[in-house]
Amino acid sequence: MNLSKSFGLFFSSIRAKALAIATGFSFLIFASPASAHHPMGGGIPSNVFEGFMSGVAHPVIGFDHLVFIVSVGLFAATKPQGIWVPVAFVLSAMLGTCMHLIGANLPVVELVVSGSILLFGVLLAIKHSPNLLMITALSSIAGLFHGYAYGEAIFGAGTTALVAYLVGFTTIQLVISGSAFVVARKVLQRDPAQSFFHIRSAGLVLCGIGLAFLATQISALAFPLPK
């Protein structure tokens, strides 16, 4: 590697770290708890259309959920047969929603949702990430908590709206994670020599965002707002 290329990679790494820090602090200022993400303005969907649109909207307007879904797709792109990572996440998210609806209890859901972003960011940023089985297991665990959070928006709805909601959020999550998977795979295949740098840069950005959300959740727990 010549000197100019070495300097180029060095300054690119510095830019990636600066972007991660800037992004994290931006979301630290503007982030809000995931429980506030209600696509129907706090109302409960009452028909198939409302249920489906609520399901489609929830993972998108909840930026913490959206970022994690993208990170799942990115991780999938780094592993042979990695498509099982987003599949496991989506199926587990459905289970998490059902757990919420039947009254099962998962502790500190919002804290785990935020922490999952930071964890996947760290795992993407390090040189040797866990194997496919471990990542799939972590994705499944995270899916339970993300899905449990989704269940808040549909709690109390009728069966028809509920089924439509499950179809909606399953569809949009597969589309988002699948798109991230395809784009990341193309980038990595086009420039395999720099594949670690690209993935590490994405991981650093995720770390910044995850840290911001996690700090917001810890702050909300430590200093709850009066009702």
Backbone as numpy.savetxt, mean C-alpha at the origin, in Angstrom:
# Nx Ny Nz CAx CAy CAz Cx Cy Cz
33.50 0.64 -14.71 32.64 1.83 -14.71 33.53 3.07 -14.71
33.31 4.05 -15.65 34.16 5.23 -15.70 33.76 6.23 -14.63
34.61 7.27 -14.47 34.42 8.23 -13.38 33.13 9.01 -13.52
32.81 9.45 -14.73 31.60 10.26 -14.93 30.35 9.46 -14.60
30.36 8.18 -14.96 29.21 7.33 -14.66 29.08 7.12 -13.16
30.21 6.97 -12.46 30.18 6.81 -11.01 29.59 8.04 -10.34
30.04 9.24 -10.80 29.49 10.46 -10.23 28.00 10.58 -10.54
27.61 10.13 -11.73 26.20 10.19 -12.10 25.34 9.35 -11.18
25.81 8.14 -10.88 25.07 7.26 -9.97 25.04 7.83 -8.56
26.16 8.44 -8.14 26.21 9.02 -6.80 25.19 10.13 -6.63
25.17 11.05 -7.61 24.24 12.17 -7.50 22.80 11.72 -7.69
22.58 10.67 -8.48 21.23 10.12 -8.62 20.76 9.54 -7.30
21.68 8.87 -6.58 21.34 8.32 -5.27 20.99 9.44 -4.29
21.75 10.54 -4.34 21.47 11.68 -3.47 20.09 12.26 -3.78
19.76 12.37 -5.08 18.46 12.90 -5.46 17.35 11.99 -4.98
17.56 10.68 -5.06 16.53 9.73 -4.61 16.29 9.88 -3.11
17.38 10.02 -2.34 17.22 10.18 -0.89 16.52 11.50 -0.56
16.88 12.56 -1.30 16.24 13.85 -1.06 14.75 13.78 -1.38
14.42 13.07 -2.48 13.02 12.91 -2.84 12.26 12.16 -1.78
12.87 11.10 -1.24 12.22 10.32 -0.19 11.94 11.18 1.03
12.93 11.98 1.43 12.76 12.82 2.62 11.70 13.88 2.38
11.77 14.53 1.20 10.80 15.58 0.89 9.39 15.03 0.81
9.26 13.86 0.18 7.94 13.24 0.07 7.40 12.89 1.43
8.25 12.32 2.26 7.82 11.94 3.59 7.34 13.12 4.41
8.09 14.22 4.39 7.68 15.38 5.16 6.42 16.02 4.60
6.23 15.94 3.29 5.00 16.47 2.69 3.80 15.73 3.22
3.89 14.39 3.25 2.76 13.61 3.73 2.63 13.68 5.24
3.73 13.95 5.94 3.64 14.15 7.38 2.77 15.36 7.70
2.82 16.36 6.81 2.02 17.56 7.00 0.57 17.34 6.63
0.36 16.64 5.50 -0.98 16.54 4.95 -1.69 15.22 5.21
-0.97 14.22 5.73 -1.60 12.91 5.90 -2.69 12.97 6.96
-3.72 12.13 6.76 -4.79 12.00 7.74 -5.00 10.54 8.00
-5.59 10.16 9.14 -5.77 8.76 9.46 -6.56 8.02 8.40
-6.20 6.75 8.17 -6.86 5.97 7.13 -8.32 5.77 7.42
-8.73 5.82 8.68 -10.13 5.59 9.01 -11.03 6.68 8.48
-10.47 7.81 8.04 -11.29 8.90 7.54 -11.67 8.71 6.07
-11.17 7.66 5.43 -11.39 7.48 4.00 -12.74 6.81 3.78
-13.77 7.60 3.58 -15.09 7.06 3.30 -15.56 7.57 1.94
-15.57 6.72 0.91 -15.90 7.15 -0.44 -17.28 7.76 -0.59
-18.26 7.33 0.23 -19.63 7.83 0.11 -19.88 9.00 1.05
-18.82 9.70 1.45 -18.98 10.83 2.33 -19.44 10.44 3.72
-19.11 9.23 4.14 -19.52 8.75 5.45 -20.80 7.94 5.42
-21.51 7.96 4.27 -22.75 7.20 4.14 -22.49 5.75 3.78
-23.48 4.90 4.03 -23.35 3.48 3.72 -23.96 3.19 2.35
-23.25 2.52 1.45 -23.82 2.18 0.13 -25.11 1.39 0.28
-26.08 1.71 -0.59 -27.40 1.08 -0.45 -27.79 0.22 -1.64
-26.97 0.22 -2.71 -27.31 -0.58 -3.89 -26.03 -1.08 -4.55
-26.19 -1.81 -5.65 -25.04 -2.40 -6.33 -24.07 -1.34 -6.83
-24.61 -0.30 -7.46 -23.74 0.74 -8.03 -22.94 1.44 -6.94
-23.63 1.86 -5.88 -22.93 2.55 -4.80 -21.91 1.63 -4.12
-22.27 0.38 -3.95 -21.35 -0.56 -3.35 -20.10 -0.75 -4.19
-20.29 -0.92 -5.50 -19.14 -1.13 -6.38 -18.25 0.11 -6.44
-18.87 1.30 -6.60 -18.08 2.53 -6.70 -17.37 2.83 -5.39
-18.01 2.51 -4.27 -17.35 2.69 -2.98 -16.14 1.78 -2.86
-16.29 0.54 -3.33 -15.18 -0.40 -3.30 -14.04 0.03 -4.19
-14.37 0.57 -5.36 -13.33 1.06 -6.28 -12.61 2.27 -5.69
-13.38 3.15 -5.05 -12.81 4.42 -4.58 -11.97 4.29 -3.32
-12.36 3.39 -2.42 -11.72 3.34 -1.11 -10.19 3.15 -1.18
-9.68 2.18 -1.94 -8.22 2.02 -1.99 -7.51 3.16 -2.73
-8.27 3.98 -3.47 -7.65 5.06 -4.24 -7.60 6.34 -3.44
-8.71 6.71 -2.79 -8.71 7.96 -2.03 -7.98 7.81 -0.70
-7.83 6.58 -0.24 -6.99 6.33 0.94 -5.55 6.20 0.48
-4.78 7.29 0.54 -3.46 7.29 -0.07 -2.53 6.27 0.57
-2.71 6.01 1.87 -1.88 5.00 2.51 -2.12 3.63 1.89
-3.39 3.31 1.63 -3.71 2.04 0.96 -3.14 2.01 -0.45
-3.32 3.11 -1.18 -2.86 3.18 -2.56 -1.35 2.95 -2.67
-0.60 3.61 -1.79 0.86 3.48 -1.82 1.28 2.04 -1.55
0.61 1.41 -0.59 0.99 0.03 -0.29 0.65 -0.91 -1.44
-0.48 -0.71 -2.08 -0.85 -1.55 -3.23 0.19 -1.43 -4.33
0.66 -0.21 -4.58 1.73 0.00 -5.57 3.00 -0.72 -5.13
3.34 -0.64 -3.85 4.56 -1.29 -3.37 4.47 -2.80 -3.54
3.29 -3.37 -3.37 3.10 -4.81 -3.58 3.40 -5.17 -5.03
2.92 -4.34 -5.97 3.22 -4.59 -7.38 4.69 -4.47 -7.70
5.35 -3.48 -7.08 6.79 -3.31 -7.30 7.57 -4.51 -6.78
7.22 -4.97 -5.60 7.90 -6.14 -5.04 7.69 -7.36 -5.93
6.47 -7.52 -6.43 6.16 -8.66 -7.28 7.07 -8.69 -8.50
7.40 -7.50 -9.02 8.23 -7.41 -10.22 9.66 -7.86 -10.00
10.10 -7.87 -8.74 11.49 -8.23 -8.45 11.69 -9.72 -8.23
10.59 -10.48 -8.17 10.68 -11.90 -7.85 10.16 -12.76 -9.00
10.83 -13.88 -9.29 10.25 -14.86 -10.22 8.92 -15.35 -9.65
7.91 -15.43 -10.49 6.55 -15.82 -10.07 6.02 -14.87 -9.00
6.47 -13.62 -9.06 6.09 -12.65 -8.04 4.64 -12.22 -8.10
3.92 -12.58 -9.14 2.52 -12.20 -9.26 1.69 -12.74 -8.10
2.21 -13.78 -7.41 1.50 -14.33 -6.26 1.47 -13.36 -5.08
2.37 -12.40 -5.07 2.39 -11.42 -3.97 1.13 -10.56 -3.97
0.78 -9.88 -5.08 -0.47 -9.10 -5.07 -1.72 -9.97 -4.97
-1.68 -11.17 -5.53 -2.83 -12.07 -5.42 -3.09 -12.41 -3.95
-2.02 -12.73 -3.22 -2.15 -13.05 -1.80 -2.67 -11.85 -1.02
-2.18 -10.67 -1.37 -2.61 -9.46 -0.67 -4.11 -9.22 -0.87
-4.57 -9.32 -2.11 -5.97 -9.03 -2.42 -6.90 -10.05 -1.75
-6.55 -11.33 -1.82 -7.38 -12.35 -1.18 -7.43 -12.15 0.33
-6.29 -11.79 0.90 -6.22 -11.56 2.33 -7.01 -10.32 2.73
-7.00 -9.31 1.86 -7.78 -8.10 2.13 -9.27 -8.41 2.16
-9.73 -9.28 1.29 -11.13 -9.71 1.32 -11.45 -10.38 2.64
-10.54 -11.23 3.10 -10.73 -11.91 4.38 -10.77 -10.91 5.53
-9.89 -9.91 5.47 -9.86 -8.88 6.51 -11.16 -8.10 6.58
-11.73 -7.78 5.43 -13.01 -7.08 5.39 -14.10 -7.94 6.01
-14.12 -9.22 5.66 -15.12 -10.13 6.22 -14.97 -10.25 7.73
-13.72 -10.24 8.22 -13.49 -10.29 9.67 -14.11 -9.08 10.36
-13.97 -7.92 9.73 -14.55 -6.71 10.30 -16.07 -6.83 10.34
-16.65 -7.35 9.28 -18.11 -7.41 9.16 -18.73 -8.40 10.14
-17.99 -9.44 10.52 -18.56 -10.42 11.46 -18.22 -10.05 12.91
-17.53 -8.93 13.08 -17.27 -8.45 14.43 -15.97 -8.89 15.05
-15.12 -9.57 14.27 -13.80 -9.95 14.79 -12.96 -8.69 15.01
-12.04 -8.77 15.92 -11.26 -7.58 16.29 -9.79 -7.75 15.93
-9.26 -6.75 15.22 -7.82 -6.67 14.98 -7.31 -5.41 15.66
-6.24 -5.51 16.44 -5.75 -4.34 17.19 -4.94 -3.40 16.30
-4.88 -2.15 16.72 -4.05 -1.08 16.10 -3.99 -1.19 14.57
-5.14 -1.27 13.95 -5.21 -1.48 12.50 -4.50 -0.38 11.73
-4.82 0.88 12.05 -4.24 1.99 11.30 -2.72 2.06 11.48
-2.25 1.68 12.66 -0.81 1.68 12.92 -0.12 0.62 12.05
-0.73 -0.55 11.93 -0.15 -1.61 11.11 -0.21 -1.24 9.63
-1.31 -0.61 9.20 -1.42 -0.18 7.80 -0.28 0.77 7.45
-0.03 1.75 8.31 1.06 2.70 8.07 2.42 2.01 8.16
2.57 1.14 9.16 3.84 0.44 9.32 4.16 -0.48 8.16
3.12 -1.02 7.50 3.36 -1.92 6.37 4.02 -1.18 5.21
3.67 0.09 5.03 4.30 0.88 3.97 5.78 1.05 4.26
6.09 1.42 5.49 7.49 1.61 5.88 8.27 0.30 5.75
7.67 -0.80 6.20 8.35 -2.10 6.13 8.68 -2.48 4.69
7.71 -2.37 3.80 7.97 -2.74 2.41 8.95 -1.77 1.76
8.94 -0.51 2.18 9.93 0.42 1.67 11.33 0.02 2.07
11.50 -0.37 3.34 12.81 -0.81 3.83 13.26 -2.07 3.09
12.33 -3.03 2.91 12.69 -4.28 2.25 13.05 -4.07 0.77
12.42 -3.07 0.15 12.77 -2.74 -1.23 14.12 -2.04 -1.31
14.44 -1.28 -0.28 15.67 -0.47 -0.31 16.93 -1.27 0.00
16.79 -2.38 0.74 17.97 -3.15 1.09 18.41 -4.02 -0.10
19.65 -4.44 -0.06 20.22 -5.15 -1.22 19.64 -6.54 -1.37
19.49 -7.27 -0.27 19.00 -8.65 -0.34 17.64 -8.73 0.35
16.58 -8.67 -0.43 15.24 -8.72 0.14 14.86 -10.17 0.44
13.84 -10.38 1.28 13.41 -11.75 1.61 12.94 -12.49 0.36
12.85 -13.81 0.48 12.43 -14.62 -0.67 10.93 -14.47 -0.93
10.47 -15.09 -2.01 9.08 -14.94 -2.44 8.10 -15.42 -1.38
8.40 -16.53 -0.73 7.50 -17.06 0.28 7.32 -16.09 1.44
8.42 -15.50 1.91 8.36 -14.56 3.02 7.60 -13.29 2.63
7.86 -12.78 1.43 7.18 -11.57 0.98 5.69 -11.83 0.81
5.35 -13.01 0.29 3.94 -13.36 0.12 3.25 -13.44 1.48
3.93 -14.01 2.47 3.36 -14.11 3.82 3.17 -12.72 4.43
4.16 -11.84 4.28 4.05 -10.48 4.80 2.93 -9.72 4.10
2.82 -9.93 2.79 1.76 -9.29 2.01 0.38 -9.75 2.48
0.27 -11.02 2.80 -1.00 -11.57 3.28 -1.38 -10.99 4.64
-0.40 -10.88 5.53 -0.67 -10.30 6.85 -1.10 -8.85 6.71
-0.38 -8.11 5.87 -0.75 -6.71 5.65 -2.14 -6.62 5.04
-2.48 -7.56 4.14 -3.79 -7.55 3.51 -4.92 -7.66 4.51
-4.73 -8.46 5.55 -5.75 -8.60 6.59 -6.08 -7.24 7.22
-5.05 -6.47 7.52 -5.25 -5.18 8.19 -5.80 -4.13 7.24
-5.29 -4.11 6.01 -5.84 -3.18 5.02 -7.30 -3.50 4.74
-7.61 -4.77 4.58 -8.98 -5.18 4.34 -9.90 -4.87 5.51
-9.38 -5.04 6.72 -10.15 -4.72 7.91 -10.52 -3.24 7.91
-9.56 -2.40 7.52 -9.83 -0.95 7.44 -10.87 -0.65 6.36
-10.82 -1.37 5.24 -11.82 -1.17 4.19 -13.23 -1.47 4.71
-13.34 -2.44 5.60 -14.64 -2.87 6.09 -15.41 -1.79 6.82
-14.70 -0.78 7.32 -15.37 0.31 8.05 -16.38 1.04 7.16
-16.06 1.19 5.88 -16.91 1.95 4.97 -18.17 1.20 4.56
-18.22 -0.10 4.77 -19.34 -0.91 4.30 -20.12 -1.53 5.46
-19.64 -1.30 6.67 -20.26 -1.93 7.84 -21.73 -1.49 7.95
-22.62 -2.46 8.00 -24.05 -2.18 8.11 -24.80 -2.18 6.80
-24.09 -2.37 5.68 -24.74 -2.37 4.36 -25.44 -3.70 4.10
-26.37 -3.69 3.14 -27.05 -4.92 2.75 -26.14 -5.85 1.97
-26.60 -7.07 1.80 -25.78 -8.10 1.15 -25.39 -7.71 -0.26
-26.33 -7.17 -1.04 -26.05 -6.82 -2.44 -24.97 -5.76 -2.54
-25.10 -4.70 -1.74 -24.10 -3.64 -1.76 -22.76 -4.15 -1.25
-22.80 -5.04 -0.29 -21.57 -5.60 0.28 -20.81 -6.41 -0.76
-21.50 -7.28 -1.48 -20.85 -8.09 -2.51 -20.26 -7.19 -3.59
-21.03 -6.17 -3.99 -20.54 -5.23 -5.01 -19.30 -4.49 -4.52
-19.27 -4.16 -3.24 -18.12 -3.48 -2.65 -16.88 -4.38 -2.71
-17.04 -5.63 -2.35 -15.92 -6.58 -2.39 -15.39 -6.73 -3.82
-16.31 -6.82 -4.78 -15.90 -6.93 -6.18 -15.15 -5.66 -6.60
-15.66 -4.50 -6.18 -15.05 -3.23 -6.56 -13.63 -3.07 -6.03
-13.43 -3.30 -4.73 -12.08 -3.07 -4.21 -11.11 -4.18 -4.62
-11.63 -5.37 -4.88 -10.75 -6.43 -5.39 -10.27 -6.10 -6.79
-11.20 -5.63 -7.62 -10.86 -5.28 -9.00 -9.84 -4.17 -9.07
-10.07 -3.07 -8.33 -9.17 -1.92 -8.42 -7.79 -2.25 -7.86
-7.73 -3.07 -6.82 -6.43 -3.43 -6.26 -5.62 -4.31 -7.22
-6.31 -5.21 -7.90 -5.62 -6.04 -8.90 -5.13 -5.19 -10.07
-5.95 -4.20 -10.48 -5.55 -3.32 -11.59 -4.34 -2.49 -11.20
-4.36 -1.90 -10.00 -3.26 -1.03 -9.57 -1.97 -1.82 -9.36
-2.06 -2.91 -8.60 -0.85 -3.70 -8.33 -0.34 -4.35 -9.61
-1.26 -4.80 -10.48 -0.86 -5.39 -11.75 -0.18 -4.39 -12.66
-0.68 -3.15 -12.67 -0.06 -2.11 -13.49 1.34 -1.79 -12.98
1.48 -1.68 -11.64 2.81 -1.42 -11.07 3.76 -2.56 -11.40
3.25 -3.78 -11.35 4.05 -4.97 -11.67 4.55 -4.92 -13.11
3.66 -4.62 -14.05 4.03 -4.60 -15.48 5.03 -3.49 -15.76
4.77 -2.30 -15.24 5.67 -1.17 -15.48 7.05 -1.44 -14.88
7.09 -1.93 -13.65 8.37 -2.21 -13.00 9.14 -3.30 -13.73
8.44 -4.32 -14.19 9.12 -5.40 -14.93 9.76 -4.86 -16.21
9.04 -3.98 -16.91 9.59 -3.41 -18.15 10.82 -2.55 -17.87
10.76 -1.77 -16.80 11.90 -0.92 -16.44 13.11 -1.79 -16.08
12.88 -2.82 -15.29 13.98 -3.68 -14.86 14.58 -4.46 -16.02
13.74 -4.89 -16.95 14.23 -5.64 -18.11 14.97 -4.74 -19.09
14.54 -3.48 -19.17 15.19 -2.56 -20.10 16.56 -2.13 -19.61
16.72 -2.04 -18.29 18.00 -1.59 -17.74 18.39 -2.48 -16.56
18.71 -3.77 -16.84 19.01 -4.70 -15.75 20.24 -4.31 -14.93
21.18 -3.61 -15.55 22.40 -3.22 -14.83 22.10 -2.26 -13.69
21.04 -1.46 -13.85 20.69 -0.48 -12.84 19.43 -0.88 -12.05
19.06 -2.16 -12.15 17.80 -2.60 -11.54 17.79 -2.35 -10.03
18.90 -2.63 -9.34 18.94 -2.43 -7.90 18.78 -0.96 -7.55
19.40 -0.09 -8.33 19.28 1.34 -8.07 17.83 1.80 -8.21
17.15 1.33 -9.28 15.75 1.73 -9.49 14.87 1.27 -8.33
15.02 0.01 -7.93 14.20 -0.53 -6.86 14.53 0.14 -5.54
15.81 0.37 -5.29 16.22 1.02 -4.03 15.66 2.43 -3.97
15.67 3.15 -5.07 15.11 4.51 -5.09 13.63 4.49 -4.75
12.90 3.54 -5.35 11.47 3.41 -5.05 11.27 3.07 -3.58
12.13 2.19 -3.04 12.03 1.82 -1.64 12.26 3.00 -0.71
13.21 3.87 -1.06 13.49 5.04 -0.23 12.30 5.99 -0.21
11.66 6.16 -1.35 10.47 7.01 -1.41 9.37 6.43 -0.53
9.17 5.10 -0.63 8.16 4.44 0.20 8.49 4.59 1.69
9.77 4.52 2.02 10.17 4.71 3.42 9.76 6.09 3.92
9.98 7.10 3.09 9.61 8.45 3.49 8.11 8.59 3.71
7.33 8.03 2.78 5.88 8.11 2.90 5.39 7.30 4.10
5.92 6.09 4.24 5.51 5.23 5.35 5.85 5.83 6.69
7.02 6.44 6.80 7.43 7.07 8.05 6.49 8.22 8.40
6.08 8.96 7.38 5.16 10.09 7.60 3.82 9.60 8.13
3.25 8.59 7.48 1.97 8.05 7.94 2.08 7.43 9.33
3.18 6.72 9.57 3.36 6.09 10.86 3.47 7.13 11.97
4.20 8.20 11.70 4.33 9.28 12.68 2.98 9.93 12.96
2.17 10.07 11.91 0.84 10.65 12.08 -0.02 9.77 12.98
0.03 8.45 12.75 -0.77 7.52 13.55 -0.31 7.48 15.00
1.00 7.48 15.22 1.53 7.49 16.59 1.12 8.77 17.30
1.18 9.88 16.57 0.77 11.16 17.14 -0.72 11.14 17.51
-1.54 10.53 16.63 -2.98 10.46 16.91 -3.28 9.60 18.12
-2.49 8.54 18.32 -2.69 7.69 19.49 -2.21 8.36 20.78
-1.09 9.08 20.66 -0.52 9.72 21.84 -1.29 10.97 22.25
-1.81 11.69 21.25 -2.53 12.95 21.52 -3.87 12.93 20.79
-4.82 12.10 21.24 -6.10 12.01 20.54 -6.88 13.31 20.60
-7.55 13.63 19.49 -8.36 14.84 19.43 -9.65 14.62 20.24
-10.09 15.65 20.94 -11.34 15.52 21.71 -12.53 15.32 20.77
-13.48 14.46 21.17 -14.65 14.20 20.34 -15.70 15.29 20.55
